[in-house]
């Protein structure tokens, strides 16, 4: 009998990990807020979480969300944050160029360049070289911000076939030149109705110099008559959908310390200053802090404080919190923000890029100015990447999104990776409201609820462990008694 019971206990022990790991599905009453989703036709649907809803989430990992259908069944969903997309565009521009003879190109005195007050070139002339053959071309690279990949030459068609070698160089001051190639042969070879043409100079590395110089090395007295030069540029564009939110700066404990709270776990990527007036300049450092350790305890009302044993512990805990709060600030970068009035108009600094972080608490330590007057306090603007939720429209509509409970753990159900962002139908969140709580229960109902909320998995685990120890003890006792009987 005992051996049979031991075998049954061993089977239960093997099934115990599955019993313990079983996920407790939260009910709708466990959440603080609910939002209705608009209708759709496709099975895979997607919506974006607005900022007020992100502010209602109680977990930084967005785990306190569930989507229920009209039958009160949870449906699988996935939370994603789209990454910025990079696109490569090719642009072609016609470039201005100037002909120089050999004498003017080799001697600085042969170049005459005029600039206006803003640094723009007004004229470019070859002194004492107007009547000499043009052995050099100076090309203006007017699109320096883009990557120059190649230049194409259009020439006046000579009567005969030709080939000519061209050397390409770059410079920013028209004095120091850097070779971009060892020489490329341009040609136009004809035979009957067939022609072979090479009219493009490829550039191995992207060039951002102000000027290019083409040096022709003709054979004999031949000179190529260039009519047009065009450049092919590759432009990289980063497309990132960003939302902006405004925050108010609040004074900290020190005159140079200023704080702001995002009020949500939105992933901030940029910080910008909305400066109230021209003539202001801010310089300092930016910090952020993760406050997950300071989230409200869902079981706080159920805990009882023992005064006799708790006073010293609380005092020690408060001192530790002050130390940890100082250590918890993480450096996010330097701050240089300004709004200045110049002779050319008003200029303003751009946003500050920060690593994507969901920290709620931010601190600004100012070096300049060391303190702020009320009329000098800027308004902080933060850019955050959208948070997308993709779900399976399983069951009958309408579908409701429930959220807001730090005690709810993230769900293990998710959609296949191929269905997260592609082939999904866009839906919208409708009115958000607080979840209606049930009427206060009577004492018998409270007792039943307490029994229902007990962690039966842990209780079962301890019972099984105790039973196992008891069975092993009985088996050891039987073995010991049997050995004694044999001795007798």
C-alpha positions, 0 to 999 in steps of 0.5 A: 500500500505504501509503495503504491502511494509512493508511485502516485506521489512520484507521478504527481511530483513529475506533473508539479512543474506544469501545475506551478507554472500555469499562468493565472489569467487576470480578470477585467476587474483587476485593471484600472482602465478600459478602452473600446477598440473600433471595428475592423474586417481583418484578423490582424489589427493594430493601433497606437497607444496615445500618451494619456494611455501610456500614462495609465500603464503601471509597468515599464515593460507594458505588461499590465495590458490585456485585450478581451473579446465580448465573451470575456476571453483574452486574445493574443497581442504583441507590443512593438516600437517601430525603428526609424527607416533609412532610405537612399535617394539619388539626385542629379544636379547641374554644376557650375564650372570655370575654364582655366588655362595652364598658366592660370591654374598653376600660379595663384596670381592667375586666379581672381575670386570675389566673395560677398559679405556672407561668403558666397562667391560672386565671380571666378576669373582666370587672369592672363589666361583668357586666350589660352587653351583650357587645360583645367576645369574648376567645378563648384560642389554646391551640394556638399551635404550630400555624397557625390558619387560621380560626375558626368561631362557633356561635350561638343561633339568633335568631328573625329573620334577621340580619347583623353585622360582626365585627373580629378582632384578636390580642395576646400581653399583652391590651394591644397589639392587632393587626388581622387583618382590616378587618371580616367580616360574619356573617349568617344570611339566611332565605327560606322553606326556604332559608338563607344562613349565613356563620359562619367568619372566615378568617385570611389569615396564620397566627396564633400569638398567645396571645389573639384579640379579636372586636369586634362592631358591632351595629345597634341593640341586637342582640347575637349570643349565641355558644355555641361557638367552634372553630379550624381549625389546619394542622399540618405534620409532617415524616416522616424515617426515621432510624437511630441509632448510638453513638460514643465520644469520644476525647481529641485533642492539646489538652485542649479537643479531642475526636474521634470516628470514625463508622467508615463513610460513613453520611450523618449528619444529627443529633448528640446527647449522651448525658450521663452525669449531671445538672448538666452543660453543654457548649458549643463547636463541631463540625467534620468532615473528609473522609478520602477522600484518606487511603484505603488504596492498593490498589496499595501492595504493588506499589510499591517505595520508592526510598530515595535519591530518596524521603527528602526527598519523604516528609519534605516530604509529611508536613509538608504532611499536617499542614498539610492536616489542619488546613485540612481540618476543616469547621465544622458548627455550634455545640454547646449540650448540657445535662442539668439538674435543676430544680424542675419536673424534669430537662430535657435539650437536643435533638439538633443538626442538621447538613447531611447529610455522609458525613465519617468524622472529627469533632472537638469543640472545647469552650469549656465546660468547657475540659477533661473528667473521665472521669466527664463524657465524654458518649457521642455518638449520630448519626442517619443517613438510610437508604441504599437499594439497588434492583436488577433481579432479572435472571438466576437467583437467588440474588443476592449483594452484593459490596462493599469495594474502593477501586479499583473505580469506580462502575458506569454501569448504573442503573435507570429513574428511575420504578422506583427507589423505587416498585413495588419488593419489599423483600428483606433481606441475609442473612449477610455474610462475607469473600470467599474468595481464590484459592489463591496462583498459581505463577510461570507463572500469575502471569505470565499474570495480570500480562499479563491485568491490563495496561492493554491500552487504554493500550498499544493507544492508544500503539501506534496513536499511534506508528503514526500518527506513523510513517505521517504521517512516511512520507507526508511523506517520500514527498511530499518525495521526489516533489517532488525527482524532479519538479525533476530 
